[in-house]
Amino acid sequence: MSTREYDKTYIIDTSIILDDVYSIFPLSEGGKNRVVIPETTLDEIDGKKKGFEDINFQAREFNRLLDESVTLEEYDMDFEGDKLSIVVIMIHDSIFELISKKHYRVNEQKEQLNILNDRKILEIASAFPGSTVVSNDIAMRIRAISMKLNSEPLKRNRSDDVENLEFIEVIHISSEQKEKIQYSKDVDYDKKFSIFTNVEFICDDTGQHILAFYKQDGFHIIDEKEIRKLTVRPRNKEQIFFLNMLIDKDVPIVVCAGVTGSGKNLLSLQGALKFSQLNSNKMLSGIKYCRNTITAGDSEAQLGFLKGDESSKLGVFTYPLYDAIETYIHIDQEEALNSKKPIPIQSSSKEFAEENGIEVININQMRGSNLSGFLILDEWQNSSPSVNKLMLTRVVEGSKVVIIGDIHQIDHHHLSKYNNALAIMLKHAKTSDLVGGITMSKVIRGRIAAFADANL
């Protein structure tokens, strides 16, 4: 018999875990509350592992967490002549009790399987007077109430969804106030911004829009004319904000989530080239590109399964980089032609990479390594929190990290839009004084790409 004492007891229905597996952790309050997971819940979750819907991900993630758990104790408990077998486990700092029962009285009733499973869970709940059955299934809650059991829902907090985060703050002013922008702080407009916030000032009386970047010492008006002199010119305000952060030496980490065709790779390359040009520290020179090697459902395309040496294997995953380089070269030559300047000698994309110190690095060989210079981490929506930590803990002080990806293109079977590395870093961009963020929703690749993104 366990001697543990708990403040509250919660019985977890399958619907809670399939809605969001991580929602069960706050219920534990670091082990203060008893959180019971009946064996029927475990069985139902096990039956949902296969598939690509969010509930299938949640089921797999729950099983992964169980694999990481530590067993604290096992004991039996008698209840009305029946024996409950209890295994107490710890996951992170939260404690859960997995409970099974050899004989269920409800098995004697002829019920449909879903109703029978609900009643099995409620039979476990009845062994804990004063407990609360937590379920997002209204039918389950009604059955609990009919048995005089406490019951309540636990809906996922959708504010955790990065798609709802805004990375451009808007401040309305009069034209008379615009001269004071660069001498003001966020509190002057009754605002509270984290360091590295993109701000759009709108003069209500004239309709003028002024783009600014909020830093520790206040607002900095962005020099759009200077940014438009770059080889790759921005086409909208999101791209202006992105390029501004890329070339700003004060911003250590820049995160950009953009749809396919929004220009993430090309702008990152432009920012890297300009940043390297402005950087006088030769110890931190060079551009490093790393793309997550998860492919769209093709497990055999991982590095270990591909033919050739490491360089050949990595070449499969570096197409976005070399495509950006070729586009950059084309834009540079076209600009020279239009301005009647000497046309630069055309280099191959590999020659361009060598001339500009662009290096491709393998994500699988980062342990024990140091990373310095300008780092582009691509397809980061397919990176796990552990890989994200692995990479960022290797970065040398004074370096710059750019994290890009598309939150809608997750190919990693164990990740969702809530817990991938790109989403995590976007959340940090709203609160951290080391991270600046932006999202880009406009497709600039062309009408076909825009149609596909919107409709397919």
URGI-V992150 format. One record per residue. N is the residue number from 0. RES is the residue in three letters. SS is DSSP state (A for helix, B for strand, O for the rest). PHI is phi in radians with two decimals (none if undefined). PSI is psi in whole degrees, 0 to 359 (NA if undefined). Layout:
n->N res->RES ss->SS phi->PHI psi->PSI
n->N res->RES ss->SS phi->PHI psi->PSI
This chain:
n->0 res->MET ss->O phi->none psi->132
n->1 res->SER ss->O phi->-1.31 psi->145
n->2 res->THR ss->O phi->-1.79 psi->8
n->3 res->ARG ss->O phi->-1.17 psi->143
n->4 res->GLU ss->O phi->-2.02 psi->137
n->5 res->TYR ss->O phi->-2.19 psi->151
n->6 res->ASP ss->O phi->-1.34 psi->314
n->7 res->LYS ss->O phi->-2.39 psi->163
n->8 res->THR ss->B phi->-2.23 psi->127
n->9 res->TYR ss->B phi->-2.06 psi->135
n->10 res->ILE ss->B phi->-1.84 psi->122
n->11 res->ILE ss->B phi->-1.66 psi->122
n->12 res->ASP ss->O phi->-1.48 psi->157
n->13 res->THR ss->A phi->-0.98 psi->323
n->14 res->SER ss->A phi->-1.06 psi->330
n->15 res->ILE ss->A phi->-1.15 psi->312
n->16 res->ILE ss->A phi->-1.22 psi->321
n->17 res->LEU ss->A phi->-1.26 psi->339
n->18 res->ASP ss->A phi->-1.38 psi->316
n->19 res->ASP ss->O phi->-2.92 psi->105
n->20 res->VAL ss->O phi->-1.03 psi->328
n->21 res->TYR ss->O phi->-1.36 psi->353
n->22 res->SER ss->A phi->-1.25 psi->344
n->23 res->ILE ss->A phi->-1.36 psi->341
n->24 res->PHE ss->A phi->-1.19 psi->316
n->25 res->PRO ss->A phi->-1.05 psi->333
n->26 res->LEU ss->A phi->-1.11 psi->327
n->27 res->SER ss->A phi->-1.22 psi->329
n->28 res->GLU ss->O phi->0.89 psi->49
n->29 res->GLY ss->O phi->1.17 psi->27
n->30 res->GLY ss->O phi->1.68 psi->0
n->31 res->LYS ss->O phi->-1.24 psi->327
n->32 res->ASN ss->O phi->-1.90 psi->150
n->33 res->ARG ss->B phi->-1.48 psi->124
n->34 res->VAL ss->B phi->-2.02 psi->110
n->35 res->VAL ss->B phi->-1.70 psi->128
n->36 res->ILE ss->B phi->-2.02 psi->103
n->37 res->PRO ss->B phi->-1.16 psi->155
n->38 res->GLU ss->A phi->-1.09 psi->330
n->39 res->THR ss->A phi->-1.11 psi->321
n->40 res->THR ss->A phi->-1.07 psi->316
n->41 res->LEU ss->A phi->-1.05 psi->318
n->42 res->ASP ss->A phi->-1.14 psi->317
n->43 res->GLU ss->A phi->-1.15 psi->322
n->44 res->ILE ss->A phi->-1.15 psi->319
n->45 res->ASP ss->A phi->-1.06 psi->329
n->46 res->GLY ss->O phi->-1.37 psi->355
n->47 res->LYS ss->O phi->-1.90 psi->11
n->48 res->LYS ss->O phi->-1.18 psi->326
n->49 res->LYS ss->O phi->-1.54 psi->139
n->50 res->GLY ss->O phi->2.22 psi->176
n->51 res->PHE ss->O phi->-2.14 psi->11
n->52 res->GLU ss->O phi->-1.40 psi->168
n->53 res->ASP ss->A phi->-1.08 psi->323
n->54 res->ILE ss->A phi->-1.15 psi->328
n->55 res->ASN ss->A phi->-1.20 psi->321
n->56 res->PHE ss->A phi->-1.09 psi->314
n->57 res->GLN ss->A phi->-1.06 psi->321
n->58 res->ALA ss->A phi->-1.13 psi->315
n->59 res->ARG ss->A phi->-1.14 psi->320
n->60 res->GLU ss->A phi->-1.13 psi->322
n->61 res->PHE ss->A phi->-1.11 psi->316
n->62 res->ASN ss->A phi->-1.11 psi->324
n->63 res->ARG ss->A phi->-1.11 psi->319
n->64 res->LEU ss->A phi->-1.13 psi->322
n->65 res->LEU ss->A phi->-1.09 psi->322
n->66 res->ASP ss->A phi->-1.10 psi->331
n->67 res->GLU ss->O phi->-1.55 psi->355
n->68 res->SER ss->O phi->-1.27 psi->159
n->69 res->VAL ss->B phi->-2.04 psi->128
n->70 res->THR ss->B phi->-1.39 psi->124
n->71 res->LEU ss->B phi->-1.64 psi->320
n->72 res->GLU ss->B phi->-2.91 psi->162
n->73 res->GLU ss->B phi->-2.33 psi->137
n->74 res->TYR ss->B phi->-2.76 psi->167
n->75 res->ASP ss->B phi->-1.94 psi->152
n->76 res->MET ss->B phi->-2.37 psi->131
n->77 res->ASP ss->B phi->-1.51 psi->138
n->78 res->PHE ss->B phi->-2.54 psi->110
n->79 res->GLU ss->O phi->0.88 psi->45
n->80 res->GLY ss->O phi->1.48 psi->354
n->81 res->ASP ss->B phi->-1.82 psi->156
n->82 res->LYS ss->B phi->-1.87 psi->128
n->83 res->LEU ss->B phi->-1.79 psi->129
n->84 res->SER ss->B phi->-1.70 psi->125
n->85 res->ILE ss->B phi->-2.14 psi->129
n->86 res->VAL ss->B phi->-2.04 psi->120
n->87 res->VAL ss->B phi->-1.67 psi->122
n->88 res->ILE ss->B phi->-2.15 psi->159
n->89 res->MET ss->B phi->-2.12 psi->130
n->90 res->ILE ss->B phi->-2.13 psi->118
n->91 res->HIS ss->O phi->1.03 psi->239
n->92 res->ASP ss->O phi->-1.92 psi->16
n->93 res->SER ss->B phi->-1.86 psi->145
n->94 res->ILE ss->B phi->-1.95 psi->136
n->95 res->PHE ss->B phi->-2.31 psi->152
n->96 res->GLU ss->B phi->-2.04 psi->120
n->97 res->LEU ss->B phi->-1.64 psi->121
n->98 res->ILE ss->B phi->-2.13 psi->130
n->99 res->SER ss->B phi->-2.16 psi->160
n->100 res->LYS ss->B phi->-2.43 psi->132
n->101 res->LYS ss->O phi->-1.26 psi->317
n->102 res->HIS ss->O phi->-2.13 psi->125
n->103 res->TYR ss->O phi->-1.90 psi->126
n->104 res->ARG ss->A phi->-1.10 psi->330
n->105 res->VAL ss->A phi->-1.22 psi->346
n->106 res->ASN ss->A phi->-1.13 psi->339
n->107 res->GLU ss->A phi->-1.34 psi->346
n->108 res->GLN ss->O phi->-1.58 psi->144
n->109 res->LYS ss->O phi->-1.61 psi->92
n->110 res->GLU ss->O phi->-2.15 psi->158
n->111 res->GLN ss->O phi->-1.11 psi->155
n->112 res->LEU ss->A phi->-1.02 psi->317
n->113 res->ASN ss->A phi->-1.14 psi->322
n->114 res->ILE ss->A phi->-1.22 psi->320
n->115 res->LEU ss->A phi->-1.07 psi->317
n->116 res->ASN ss->A phi->-1.12 psi->320
n->117 res->ASP ss->A phi->-1.04 psi->316
n->118 res->ARG ss->A phi->-1.22 psi->330
n->119 res->LYS ss->A phi->-1.13 psi->316
n->120 res->ILE ss->A phi->-1.09 psi->319
n->121 res->LEU ss->A phi->-1.22 psi->331
n->122 res->GLU ss->A phi->-1.15 psi->322
n->123 res->ILE ss->A phi->-1.14 psi->318
n->124 res->ALA ss->A phi->-1.09 psi->325
n->125 res->SER ss->O phi->-1.16 psi->345
n->126 res->ALA ss->O phi->-1.37 psi->353
n->127 res->PHE ss->O phi->-2.17 psi->87
n->128 res->PRO ss->O phi->-0.97 psi->136
n->129 res->GLY ss->O phi->1.45 psi->0
n->130 res->SER ss->O phi->-1.29 psi->165
n->131 res->THR ss->B phi->-2.12 psi->126
n->132 res->VAL ss->B phi->-1.45 psi->119
n->133 res->VAL ss->B phi->-1.77 psi->117
n->134 res->SER ss->O phi->-2.64 psi->142
n->135 res->ASN ss->O phi->-1.70 psi->7
n->136 res->ASP ss->O phi->-1.69 psi->113
n->137 res->ILE ss->A phi->-1.07 psi->324
n->138 res->ALA ss->A phi->-1.12 psi->320
n->139 res->MET ss->A phi->-1.11 psi->317
n->140 res->ARG ss->A phi->-1.16 psi->323
n->141 res->ILE ss->A phi->-1.15 psi->319
n->142 res->ARG ss->A phi->-1.10 psi->321
n->143 res->ALA ss->A phi->-1.11 psi->315
n->144 res->ILE ss->A phi->-1.09 psi->322
n->145 res->SER ss->A phi->-1.13 psi->337
n->146 res->MET ss->O phi->-1.70 psi->12
n->147 res->LYS ss->O phi->1.08 psi->37
n->148 res->LEU ss->O phi->-1.86 psi->146
n->149 res->ASN ss->B phi->-1.24 psi->143
n->150 res->SER ss->B phi->-2.65 psi->144
n->151 res->GLU ss->B phi->-2.68 psi->155
n->152 res->PRO ss->O phi->-1.47 psi->168
n->153 res->LEU ss->O phi->-2.55 psi->84
n->154 res->LYS ss->O phi->-1.34 psi->146
n->155 res->ARG ss->O phi->-1.14 psi->141
n->156 res->ASN ss->O phi->-1.38 psi->101
n->157 res->ARG ss->A phi->-1.24 psi->349
n->158 res->SER ss->A phi->-1.17 psi->347
n->159 res->ASP ss->A phi->-1.30 psi->351
n->160 res->ASP ss->O phi->-1.35 psi->119
n->161 res->VAL ss->A phi->-1.17 psi->342
n->162 res->GLU ss->A phi->-1.13 psi->340
n->163 res->ASN ss->A phi->-1.63 psi->358
n->164 res->LEU ss->O phi->-1.38 psi->139
n->165 res->GLU ss->O phi->-1.86 psi->134
n->166 res->PHE ss->O phi->-2.02 psi->8
n->167 res->ILE ss->B phi->-2.23 psi->114
n->168 res->GLU ss->B phi->-1.54 psi->140
n->169 res->VAL ss->B phi->-1.95 psi->130
n->170 res->ILE ss->B phi->-2.19 psi->125
n->171 res->HIS ss->B phi->-1.61 psi->129
n->172 res->ILE ss->B phi->-2.39 psi->175
n->173 res->SER ss->O phi->-1.69 psi->161
n->174 res->SER ss->A phi->-1.08 psi->335
n->175 res->GLU ss->A phi->-1.21 psi->336
n->176 res->GLN ss->A phi->-1.52 psi->348
n->177 res->LYS ss->A phi->-1.14 psi->332
n->178 res->GLU ss->A phi->-1.23 psi->343
n->179 res->LYS ss->A phi->-1.67 psi->357
n->180 res->ILE ss->A phi->-0.97 psi->308
n->181 res->GLN ss->A phi->-1.26 psi->355
n->182 res->TYR ss->A phi->-1.91 psi->9
n->183 res->SER ss->O phi->-1.93 psi->170
n->184 res->LYS ss->O phi->-2.16 psi->170
n->185 res->ASP ss->A phi->-1.05 psi->324
n->186 res->VAL ss->A phi->-1.13 psi->337
n->187 res->ASP ss->A phi->-1.18 psi->345
n->188 res->TYR ss->A phi->-2.04 psi->19
n->189 res->ASP ss->O phi->1.00 psi->42
n->190 res->LYS ss->O phi->-2.14 psi->162
n->191 res->LYS ss->O phi->-2.38 psi->105
n->192 res->PHE ss->O phi->-1.88 psi->149
n->193 res->SER ss->O phi->-1.35 psi->159
n->194 res->ILE ss->O phi->-1.09 psi->143
n->195 res->PHE ss->O phi->1.24 psi->64
n->196 res->THR ss->B phi->-2.08 psi->133
n->197 res->ASN ss->B phi->-1.42 psi->131
n->198 res->VAL ss->B phi->-2.30 psi->135
n->199 res->GLU ss->B phi->-1.99 psi->115
n->200 res->PHE ss->B phi->-1.57 psi->133
n->201 res->ILE ss->B phi->-2.11 psi->120
n->202 res->CYS ss->B phi->-1.42 psi->109
n->203 res->ASP ss->O phi->-1.14 psi->330
n->204 res->ASP ss->O phi->-1.44 psi->336
n->205 res->THR ss->O phi->-2.02 psi->344
n->206 res->GLY ss->O phi->1.42 psi->5
n->207 res->GLN ss->O phi->-1.24 psi->140
n->208 res->HIS ss->B phi->-1.94 psi->129
n->209 res->ILE ss->B phi->-2.14 psi->122
n->210 res->LEU ss->B phi->-1.62 psi->134
n->211 res->ALA ss->B phi->-2.42 psi->164
n->212 res->PHE ss->B phi->-2.23 psi->124
n->213 res->TYR ss->B phi->-1.56 psi->125
n->214 res->LYS ss->B phi->-2.21 psi->186
n->215 res->GLN ss->O phi->-1.05 psi->326
n->216 res->ASP ss->O phi->-1.65 psi->9
n->217 res->GLY ss->B phi->2.11 psi->200
n->218 res->PHE ss->B phi->-1.47 psi->138
n->219 res->HIS ss->B phi->-2.09 psi->117
n->220 res->ILE ss->B phi->-1.22 psi->129
n->221 res->ILE ss->O phi->-1.32 psi->131
n->222 res->ASP ss->O phi->-1.44 psi->88
n->223 res->GLU ss->A phi->-1.11 psi->324
n->224 res->LYS ss->A phi->-1.06 psi->319
n->225 res->GLU ss->A phi->-1.18 psi->318
n->226 res->ILE ss->A phi->-1.15 psi->326
n->227 res->ARG ss->O phi->-1.32 psi->354
n->228 res->LYS ss->O phi->-1.45 psi->349
n->229 res->LEU ss->O phi->-1.13 psi->158
n->230 res->THR ss->O phi->-1.01 psi->312
n->231 res->VAL ss->O phi->-1.64 psi->111
n->232 res->ARG ss->O phi->-1.64 psi->139
n->233 res->PRO ss->O phi->-1.20 psi->149
n->234 res->ARG ss->O phi->-1.92 psi->351
n->235 res->ASN ss->O phi->-2.71 psi->174
n->236 res->LYS ss->A phi->-1.16 psi->327
n->237 res->GLU ss->A phi->-1.07 psi->318
n->238 res->GLN ss->A phi->-1.19 psi->326
n->239 res->ILE ss->A phi->-1.11 psi->313
n->240 res->PHE ss->A phi->-1.06 psi->318
n->241 res->PHE ss->A phi->-1.09 psi->310
n->242 res->LEU ss->A phi->-1.09 psi->321
n->243 res->ASN ss->A phi->-1.04 psi->316
n->244 res->MET ss->A phi->-1.20 psi->326
n->245 res->LEU ss->A phi->-1.11 psi->323
n->246 res->ILE ss->A phi->-1.69 psi->356
n->247 res->ASP ss->O phi->-1.42 psi->116
n->248 res->LYS ss->O phi->-1.19 psi->345
n->249 res->ASP ss->O phi->-1.46 psi->349
n->250 res->VAL ss->O phi->-1.74 psi->106
n->251 res->PRO ss->O phi->-1.22 psi->321
n->252 res->ILE ss->B phi->-2.26 psi->129
n->253 res->VAL ss->B phi->-2.09 psi->129
n->254 res->VAL ss->B phi->-2.05 psi->131
n->255 res->CYS ss->B phi->-2.34 psi->119
n->256 res->ALA ss->B phi->-1.84 psi->119
n->257 res->GLY ss->B phi->-2.45 psi->150
n->258 res->VAL ss->O phi->-1.19 psi->163
n->259 res->THR ss->O phi->-1.02 psi->129
n->260 res->GLY ss->O phi->1.57 psi->9
n->261 res->SER ss->O phi->-1.52 psi->354
n->262 res->GLY ss->O phi->1.67 psi->17
n->263 res->LYS ss->A phi->-1.01 psi->310
n->264 res->ASN ss->A phi->-1.18 psi->316
n->265 res->LEU ss->A phi->-1.14 psi->316
n->266 res->LEU ss->A phi->-1.17 psi->323
n->267 res->SER ss->A phi->-1.11 psi->319
n->268 res->LEU ss->A phi->-1.09 psi->314
n->269 res->GLN ss->A phi->-1.05 psi->315
n->270 res->GLY ss->A phi->-1.09 psi->320
n->271 res->ALA ss->A phi->-1.11 psi->316
n->272 res->LEU ss->A phi->-1.12 psi->317
n->273 res->LYS ss->A phi->-1.21 psi->318
n->274 res->PHE ss->A phi->-1.08 psi->317
n->275 res->SER ss->A phi->-1.13 psi->323
n->276 res->GLN ss->A phi->-1.13 psi->323
n->277 res->LEU ss->A phi->-1.47 psi->345
n->278 res->ASN ss->O phi->-1.50 psi->118
n->279 res->SER ss->O phi->-1.54 psi->350
n->280 res->ASN ss->O phi->-1.45 psi->104
n->281 res->LYS ss->A phi->-1.17 psi->335
n->282 res->MET ss->A phi->-1.17 psi->337
n->283 res->LEU ss->A phi->-1.96 psi->21
n->284 res->SER ss->O phi->-1.43 psi->170
n->285 res->GLY ss->O phi->1.72 psi->152
n->286 res->ILE ss->B phi->-2.09 psi->128
n->287 res->LYS ss->B phi->-2.05 psi->132
n->288 res->TYR ss->B phi->-2.03 psi->131
n->289 res->CYS ss->B phi->-2.35 psi->123
n->290 res->ARG ss->B phi->-2.00 psi->132
n->291 res->ASN ss->O phi->-1.06 psi->134
n->292 res->THR ss->O phi->-1.62 psi->24
n->293 res->ILE ss->O phi->-1.41 psi->131
n->294 res->THR ss->O phi->-1.87 psi->171
n->295 res->ALA ss->O phi->-1.25 psi->78
n->296 res->GLY ss->O phi->1.37 psi->7
n->297 res->ASP ss->O phi->-1.86 psi->88
n->298 res->SER ss->A phi->-1.15 psi->334
n->299 res->GLU ss->A phi->-1.37 psi->354
n->300 res->ALA ss->A phi->-1.56 psi->6
n->301 res->GLN ss->O phi->-1.13 psi->159
n->302 res->LEU ss->A phi->-0.92 psi->318
n->303 res->GLY ss->A phi->-1.15 psi->340
n->304 res->PHE ss->A phi->-1.70 psi->349
n->305 res->LEU ss->O phi->-1.49 psi->154
n->306 res->LYS ss->O phi->-1.40 psi->158
n->307 res->GLY ss->O phi->1.64 psi->179
n->308 res->ASP ss->O phi->-1.38 psi->182
n->309 res->GLU ss->A phi->-1.02 psi->319
n->310 res->SER ss->A phi->-1.07 psi->317
n->311 res->SER ss->A phi->-1.15 psi->319
n->312 res->LYS ss->A phi->-1.12 psi->315
n->313 res->LEU ss->A phi->-1.14 psi->332
n->314 res->GLY ss->A phi->-1.02 psi->329
n->315 res->VAL ss->O phi->-1.08 psi->327
n->316 res->PHE ss->O phi->-1.74 psi->2
n->317 res->THR ss->O phi->-1.85 psi->13
n->318 res->TYR ss->A phi->-0.99 psi->316
n->319 res->PRO ss->A phi->-1.01 psi->324
n->320 res->LEU ss->A phi->-1.15 psi->309
n->321 res->TYR ss->A phi->-1.26 psi->333
n->322 res->ASP ss->A phi->-1.16 psi->319
n->323 res->ALA ss->A phi->-1.13 psi->320
n->324 res->ILE ss->A phi->-1.11 psi->314
n->325 res->GLU ss->A phi->-1.10 psi->321
n->326 res->THR ss->A phi->-1.14 psi->319
n->327 res->TYR ss->A phi->-1.08 psi->314
n->328 res->ILE ss->A phi->-1.05 psi->317
n->329 res->HIS ss->A phi->-1.10 psi->315
n->330 res->ILE ss->A phi->-1.10 psi->318
n->331 res->ASP ss->A phi->-1.08 psi->317
n->332 res->GLN ss->A phi->-1.22 psi->321
n->333 res->GLU ss->A phi->-1.15 psi->321
n->334 res->GLU ss->A phi->-1.13 psi->318
n->335 res->ALA ss->A phi->-1.11 psi->320
n->336 res->LEU ss->A phi->-1.14 psi->316
n->337 res->ASN ss->A phi->-1.19 psi->327
n->338 res->SER ss->O phi->-1.64 psi->5
n->339 res->LYS ss->O phi->1.01 psi->37
n->340 res->LYS ss->O phi->-1.68 psi->164
n->341 res->PRO ss->O phi->-1.01 psi->128
n->342 res->ILE ss->O phi->-1.32 psi->124
n->343 res->PRO ss->O phi->-1.09 psi->145
n->344 res->ILE ss->O phi->-1.10 psi->129
n->345 res->GLN ss->O phi->-1.26 psi->125
n->346 res->SER ss->O phi->-1.80 psi->156
n->347 res->SER ss->O phi->-1.27 psi->163
n->348 res->SER ss->A phi->-1.08 psi->324
n->349 res->LYS ss->A phi->-1.23 psi->320
n->350 res->GLU ss->A phi->-1.12 psi->319
n->351 res->PHE ss->A phi->-1.05 psi->318
n->352 res->ALA ss->A phi->-1.09 psi->317
n->353 res->GLU ss->A phi->-1.14 psi->317
n->354 res->GLU ss->A phi->-1.11 psi->329
n->355 res->ASN ss->O phi->-1.83 psi->13
n->356 res->GLY ss->O phi->1.13 psi->35
n->357 res->ILE ss->B phi->-1.60 psi->124
n->358 res->GLU ss->B phi->-2.19 psi->139
n->359 res->VAL ss->B phi->-1.67 psi->129
n->360 res->ILE ss->O phi->-2.00 psi->152
n->361 res->ASN ss->O phi->-1.68 psi->120
n->362 res->ILE ss->A phi->-1.08 psi->337
n->363 res->ASN ss->A phi->-1.45 psi->356
n->364 res->GLN ss->A phi->-2.17 psi->34
n->365 res->MET ss->O phi->-1.60 psi->342
n->366 res->ARG ss->O phi->-1.09 psi->128
n->367 res->GLY ss->O phi->1.46 psi->358
n->368 res->SER ss->O phi->-1.72 psi->157
n->369 res->ASN ss->O phi->-1.87 psi->142
n->370 res->LEU ss->B phi->-2.04 psi->128
n->371 res->SER ss->O phi->-2.42 psi->161
n->372 res->GLY ss->O phi->1.71 psi->213
n->373 res->PHE ss->B phi->-1.80 psi->114
n->374 res->LEU ss->B phi->-1.88 psi->130
n->375 res->ILE ss->B phi->-1.93 psi->115
n->376 res->LEU ss->B phi->-1.83 psi->107
n->377 res->ASP ss->B phi->-1.75 psi->156
n->378 res->GLU ss->O phi->0.96 psi->42
n->379 res->TRP ss->A phi->-1.33 psi->352
n->380 res->GLN ss->A phi->-1.19 psi->344
n->381 res->ASN ss->A phi->-1.72 psi->11
n->382 res->SER ss->O phi->-1.78 psi->140
n->383 res->SER ss->O phi->-1.43 psi->164
n->384 res->PRO ss->A phi->-0.99 psi->324
n->385 res->SER ss->A phi->-1.21 psi->320
n->386 res->VAL ss->A phi->-1.17 psi->320
n->387 res->ASN ss->A phi->-1.03 psi->314
n->388 res->LYS ss->A phi->-1.14 psi->318
n->389 res->LEU ss->A phi->-0.96 psi->314
n->390 res->MET ss->A phi->-1.24 psi->313
n->391 res->LEU ss->A phi->-1.24 psi->333
n->392 res->THR ss->O phi->-1.31 psi->353
n->393 res->ARG ss->O phi->-1.65 psi->354
n->394 res->VAL ss->B phi->-1.40 psi->128
n->395 res->VAL ss->O phi->-1.34 psi->143
n->396 res->GLU ss->O phi->-0.99 psi->137
n->397 res->GLY ss->O phi->1.67 psi->350
n->398 res->SER ss->O phi->-1.42 psi->170
n->399 res->LYS ss->B phi->-2.23 psi->137
n->400 res->VAL ss->B phi->-2.08 psi->130
n->401 res->VAL ss->B phi->-2.06 psi->122
n->402 res->ILE ss->B phi->-1.95 psi->122
n->403 res->ILE ss->B phi->-2.29 psi->158
n->404 res->GLY ss->B phi->2.95 psi->180
n->405 res->ASP ss->O phi->-2.17 psi->114
n->406 res->ILE ss->O phi->-1.09 psi->344
n->407 res->HIS ss->O phi->-1.66 psi->2
n->408 res->GLN ss->O phi->-2.06 psi->52
n->409 res->ILE ss->O phi->-1.51 psi->119
n->410 res->ASP ss->O phi->-1.91 psi->354
n->411 res->HIS ss->O phi->-1.40 psi->122
n->412 res->HIS ss->O phi->-1.16 psi->341
n->413 res->HIS ss->O phi->-1.82 psi->11
n->414 res->LEU ss->O phi->-2.13 psi->151
n->415 res->SER ss->O phi->-2.23 psi->179
n->416 res->LYS ss->O phi->-1.22 psi->354
n->417 res->TYR ss->O phi->-1.67 psi->334
n->418 res->ASN ss->O phi->-2.24 psi->10
n->419 res->ASN ss->O phi->-1.35 psi->164
n->420 res->ALA ss->A phi->-1.11 psi->324
n->421 res->LEU ss->A phi->-1.11 psi->315
n->422 res->ALA ss->A phi->-1.09 psi->319
n->423 res->ILE ss->A phi->-1.06 psi->315
n->424 res->MET ss->A phi->-1.25 psi->329
n->425 res->LEU ss->A phi->-1.12 psi->320
n->426 res->LYS ss->A phi->-1.12 psi->320
n->427 res->HIS ss->A phi->-1.13 psi->330
n->428 res->ALA ss->A phi->-1.11 psi->338
n->429 res->LYS ss->O phi->-1.46 psi->346
n->430 res->THR ss->O phi->-2.29 psi->335
n->431 res->SER ss->O phi->-1.49 psi->146
n->432 res->ASP ss->O phi->-1.57 psi->15
n->433 res->LEU ss->O phi->-2.02 psi->348
n->434 res->VAL ss->B phi->-2.16 psi->130
n->435 res->GLY ss->B phi->-1.93 psi->143
n->436 res->GLY ss->B phi->-2.37 psi->159
n->437 res->ILE ss->B phi->-2.74 psi->149
n->438 res->THR ss->B phi->-2.06 psi->146
n->439 res->MET ss->B phi->-2.23 psi->115
n->440 res->SER ss->O phi->-1.83 psi->353
n->441 res->LYS ss->O phi->-1.62 psi->129
n->442 res->VAL ss->O phi->-1.50 psi->124
n->443 res->ILE ss->O phi->-1.89 psi->0
n->444 res->ARG ss->O phi->-1.23 psi->327
n->445 res->GLY ss->O phi->2.65 psi->176
n->446 res->ARG ss->A phi->-1.16 psi->322
n->447 res->ILE ss->A phi->-1.14 psi->314
n->448 res->ALA ss->A phi->-1.09 psi->320
n->449 res->ALA ss->A phi->-1.13 psi->319
n->450 res->PHE ss->A phi->-1.08 psi->315
n->451 res->ALA ss->A phi->-1.12 psi->319
n->452 res->ASP ss->A phi->-1.14 psi->323
n->453 res->ALA ss->A phi->-1.45 psi->330
n->454 res->ASN ss->A phi->-2.09 psi->344
n->455 res->LEU ss->O phi->-1.88 psi->NA
